[in-house]
Amino acid sequence: MARPRSRPTTPLFRMIEARAQRESLSREALCRRFGISASYFGQLSADPELLAQASRPVIAAIAEFLEVPFVQAQLWAGQLRWEDFGMPRNPAATVIQYVDRVAMQIEEDPHFREFAVPLKDWSATPPSIRLRYVALYEQARALRLQREAQGAAFAQTLARAGNIEPAGPPAAAAPAGVPASRRKRAA
């Protein structure tokens, strides 16, 4: 008699199983997709330590199946931790601390203050959502600064100096017979 399949104990494999059920995929189909045997699949799904040692191609196949970035799959597999993104010279400086610092910056930014998340809600927000929130803020802030810089006089001067945009209205056509190299000077 065949032994019944055990339920995955690692959160990553619970996500894989849920998606496989939605898509009506068998375990054998998943194993072929990940390039692993059924027994190794079972071991990975039950042992977080073994999952943390899984090869790059296996984690990449899992990331592709779940439609997430490779780094996210590594985080879920236990190969990376949030603390791994900290500065090596300062082990206390983690991504979470950086994200929290930016969240406080949002509260002080007059252009984005209305989008700030209250501290009590922020502390209950999962780290992955905090990271996305901060990334959106940083992108929006960069776009705002870029728009402001494009309209500023110094930015226009720099653009003209670098021949990025014309200095003024389009130059009048040079008289016929003037070589192309002299047309700009003739205008």
Helices and strands as residue ranges (DSSP letters): H 11-22, H 27-34, H 38-46, H 48-51, H 56-66, H 70-77, G 82-85, H 95-108, G 113-115, H 119-123, H 127-151, H 153-161, H 180-186
